[in-house]
Amino acid sequence: MNRLISILILILSFNVMASSEKEVPNIVSVDWVKERLTDERLVILDIREYEEFKQGHVEGAVNIPGLANLFDQETWLLPKLDHLQNLFSKAGIDNNSLVVTYDNGDFFWAARAYWILEVLGHQNVGILEYAYGSYLQENLPNSKEDTVVTAKTFVPRVDNDQIQTKLSTLMAIGKETIIDGRANDHYLGKNSIAKRFGHIPTAKNYPCTDNFQVTDEGAKMKNWDELAALYKDIPKDKEVILYCQGGAESALNYIVLQKLGYKASIYDGSWKEWGNDPVVPIENPSAKSM
């Protein structure tokens, strides 16, 4: 009977989540965080390495180093579900939590944490507009002490619509919009982390670094008018598949495009998988110019 009651509670919570509106903006202002510092639902995730976290962080933030926790260490794809469930439960996240992520200024670590939470069905997540730096140090309470976390029960509801595979990406060539979030020299085939050089055929290049600017106060996301102008030529009547080097950088494009009204998803294998497969097609502009 107790087990039946627990199942019914979980089903009810899923229905509530599905019907509720997103409370956390895609890109979260510092003022938004300030207004909710006393809200017990607020969970701030610091996605930097622990050594950086110990030197100073937003007070109350929970440290989740991105490289060690947001990738399967063997496949470099999404970690196993039980790992993620345990990770976010220990971080104090449950289905009611309002989650805000930040990192050291790359933004793609915080963005990957955002995307993973959405893949697991948690919609109330946003990325902080500033990376860690002098602006956050001056405008939010800071600490050098480890945060004491009360673990909660994170219940994942996997949304497969947010994930693309090598096969689904292959089938999308010429049909859907494919966006390459790598630096332009990688897109053009001048550099590569894989055996092959170039990009997925028909892919358009929108480097994830174009979404933010580096300031003396810390890296900052561009405002929405600038971001809308950046992506204005992408049609909204097609789905958008995003890829990058290894599934992290493209998560930043994902956050922005999602807010701008696009139906976006990420090919998690990205170039590290595609570029090492001799069977799938590529385009290499640098080879044509030789």
C-alpha positions in Angstrom: 0.0 0.0 0.0 2.8 2.4 0.9 4.5 1.7 -2.4 1.3 2.4 -4.3 0.8 5.7 -2.5 4.4 6.7 -3.4 3.8 5.9 -7.0 0.6 7.9 -7.1 2.5 10.9 -5.5 5.2 10.7 -8.2 2.6 10.6 -10.9 0.8 13.6 -9.4 4.1 15.5 -9.2 4.8 14.8 -12.8 1.4 16.1 -13.9 1.9 19.2 -11.8 5.3 19.8 -13.4 4.0 19.2 -16.9 1.2 21.8 -16.4 3.2 24.4 -14.6 4.9 27.3 -16.3 8.7 27.8 -16.3 9.6 30.1 -13.4 13.3 30.4 -14.1 14.3 32.6 -17.1 16.6 31.0 -19.6 19.2 33.6 -18.9 18.9 34.7 -15.3 19.7 38.3 -14.1 21.7 38.9 -10.9 18.7 40.9 -9.6 16.4 37.8 -10.1 18.8 35.8 -7.9 19.0 38.5 -5.3 15.2 38.6 -4.9 15.2 34.8 -4.2 18.2 34.3 -2.0 15.9 33.3 0.9 13.7 31.1 -1.3 14.3 27.5 -0.1 13.6 26.2 -3.6 16.6 28.1 -5.1 19.6 25.9 -5.9 22.7 27.6 -7.4 25.1 25.3 -9.2 28.8 26.3 -9.6 30.1 24.3 -12.5 33.8 25.1 -12.0 36.6 22.9 -10.9 36.8 22.5 -7.1 40.1 24.4 -6.9 38.4 27.5 -8.4 35.3 27.0 -6.2 37.5 27.1 -3.0 39.0 30.4 -4.0 35.5 32.0 -3.8 32.0 31.4 -5.0 28.4 32.6 -4.6 27.4 31.9 -1.1 25.3 28.8 -0.9 26.3 27.5 -4.3 26.8 23.8 -4.8 30.0 22.8 -6.6 29.6 20.3 -9.5 32.8 20.2 -11.6 31.6 19.9 -15.2 34.2 17.6 -16.8 34.1 15.0 -14.1 30.3 14.9 -13.7 28.5 15.9 -16.9 30.1 13.4 -19.2 30.4 9.6 -19.1 34.1 9.1 -18.7 34.2 6.2 -21.1 32.0 7.4 -24.0 32.1 11.2 -23.3 28.3 11.3 -23.9 25.6 11.8 -21.3 26.4 10.0 -18.1 24.2 7.1 -17.0 20.8 8.0 -15.5 21.6 6.7 -12.0 24.8 8.8 -11.9 22.8 12.0 -12.8 19.9 11.2 -10.4 22.4 10.7 -7.6 24.4 13.8 -8.6 21.4 16.2 -8.6 19.8 14.6 -5.5 23.0 15.2 -3.5 23.1 18.8 -4.8 19.7 19.4 -3.1 17.6 19.4 -6.2 14.1 18.0 -6.3 11.3 18.6 -8.8 10.3 21.9 -7.1 13.8 23.4 -7.2 14.6 26.6 -9.0 18.1 25.9 -10.4 20.6 28.5 -11.6 23.9 27.6 -13.1 27.2 29.5 -13.6 30.8 28.7 -14.5 34.2 30.3 -15.0 33.4 32.3 -18.2 33.3 29.6 -20.9 29.5 29.4 -20.3 29.2 26.0 -22.0 29.8 24.1 -18.7 26.9 25.9 -17.1 24.9 25.5 -20.3 25.5 21.7 -20.4 24.3 21.4 -16.8 21.2 23.3 -17.9 20.6 21.1 -20.9 21.1 17.9 -19.0 18.5 19.0 -16.4 16.0 19.7 -19.2 16.8 16.3 -20.8 15.8 14.9 -17.4 12.6 16.8 -17.4 13.5 19.6 -15.1 12.3 22.8 -16.8 12.9 25.3 -14.0 16.6 25.9 -14.7 18.4 28.9 -16.1 22.0 30.1 -16.7 23.3 33.2 -14.8 23.9 36.2 -17.1 27.4 36.6 -15.6 30.1 34.1 -15.2 32.1 34.1 -11.9 34.1 37.3 -11.6 34.2 40.7 -10.0 30.5 41.5 -10.8 29.2 38.4 -8.9 31.7 39.1 -6.1 30.4 42.6 -5.7 26.6 42.0 -6.3 25.9 38.7 -4.6 27.1 37.3 -1.2 30.3 35.3 -1.5 32.0 32.6 0.5 35.1 30.4 0.5 33.5 27.7 2.6 32.1 24.5 1.3 28.3 24.6 1.2 26.5 22.2 3.5 23.7 20.6 1.3 20.6 18.8 2.4 20.1 16.0 -0.1 16.7 15.7 -1.8 15.1 13.2 -4.2 15.5 14.2 -7.8 13.1 12.2 -10.0 14.1 12.3 -13.7 11.6 12.2 -16.6 13.8 11.7 -19.7 12.8 13.9 -22.6 14.3 12.2 -25.7 13.2 15.1 -27.9 16.2 17.1 -26.6 18.8 14.6 -27.8 20.0 13.7 -31.3 22.1 10.7 -32.3 24.5 10.2 -35.2 21.8 8.5 -37.2 19.1 11.1 -36.6 21.6 13.8 -37.5 22.6 12.0 -40.7 18.9 11.7 -41.6 18.4 15.5 -41.0 21.0 16.6 -43.6 19.1 18.7 -46.2 15.9 18.5 -44.2 16.4 20.3 -40.9 18.6 23.1 -39.9 22.0 21.9 -38.5 24.1 24.4 -36.6 27.8 24.0 -35.8 28.7 25.8 -32.6 32.5 25.4 -33.0 35.0 28.1 -33.7 35.2 29.1 -37.4 38.6 27.6 -38.1 37.2 24.2 -37.0 34.1 24.6 -39.1 36.3 25.5 -42.1 38.5 22.4 -41.6 41.7 24.2 -40.6 41.7 22.6 -37.2 40.0 19.5 -35.7 39.9 17.5 -32.5 39.0 14.4 -34.6 40.7 12.4 -37.3 38.8 14.2 -40.0 38.4 18.0 -40.7 35.5 20.0 -41.7 31.8 20.0 -40.8 28.5 18.1 -41.2 27.1 18.8 -44.7 24.6 21.7 -44.8 25.6 22.9 -41.3 25.7 26.6 -40.7 28.4 28.0 -38.4 27.3 29.9 -35.3 30.1 29.8 -32.8 28.8 29.6 -29.2 31.3 32.3 -28.2 29.2 34.8 -30.1 26.5 34.5 -27.5 28.6 36.4 -24.8 31.2 39.1 -24.4 34.2 39.3 -22.1 34.2 42.2 -19.7 36.4 43.4 -16.9 33.6 42.3 -14.5 33.5 38.8 -15.9 32.1 37.2 -19.0 28.5 38.3 -19.7 25.7 37.0 -22.0 24.6 39.4 -24.6 21.2 41.0 -24.3 18.2 39.5 -26.1 18.1 42.1 -28.9 21.7 41.3 -29.8 21.0 37.6 -29.7 17.9 37.8 -31.8 19.8 39.7 -34.4 22.6 37.1 -34.4 20.1 34.3 -35.3 17.7 36.2 -37.4 18.4 34.3 -40.6 17.5 30.9 -39.2 14.0 29.8 -40.3 11.6 28.9 -37.5 9.6 26.4 -39.6 12.3 23.7 -39.2 13.8 21.9 -36.3 17.3 22.9 -35.3 20.0 20.3 -34.5 23.0 21.6 -32.7 26.5 20.2 -32.4 30.0 21.3 -31.4 33.2 19.7 -30.3 31.8 17.4 -27.7 28.2 18.3 -26.7 28.9 21.2 -24.3 29.4 24.4 -26.4 26.3 23.7 -28.4 24.3 23.8 -25.2 24.8 27.5 -25.0 23.3 27.9 -28.5 20.5 25.6 -27.3 19.5 27.9 -24.4 19.4 31.0 -26.6 17.6 29.4 -29.5 15.0 27.9 -27.2 14.2 31.3 -25.8 14.0 32.8 -29.3 11.2 30.3 -30.2 13.1 27.6 -32.0 12.7 23.9 -31.5 16.2 22.9 -30.8 18.0 19.7 -29.7 21.6 18.6 -29.4 23.6 15.9 -31.1 25.6 14.8 -28.0 28.2 12.8 -30.0 29.1 16.0 -31.9 32.3 16.3 -33.9 34.3 14.0 -31.6 32.0 11.2 -32.8 31.2 12.4 -36.4 34.7 13.4 -37.2 36.1 10.1 -36.2 33.7 8.0 -38.3 35.0 7.5 -41.8 31.5 6.4 -43.1 29.4 9.6 -42.5 29.8 12.5 -45.0 31.6 15.7 -44.3 32.3 19.0 -46.0 35.8 20.4 -45.8 36.1 23.9 -47.2 39.8 24.1 -46.5 40.5 21.0 -48.6 38.7 22.6 -51.6 40.8 25.8 -51.4 44.1 23.9 -51.5 
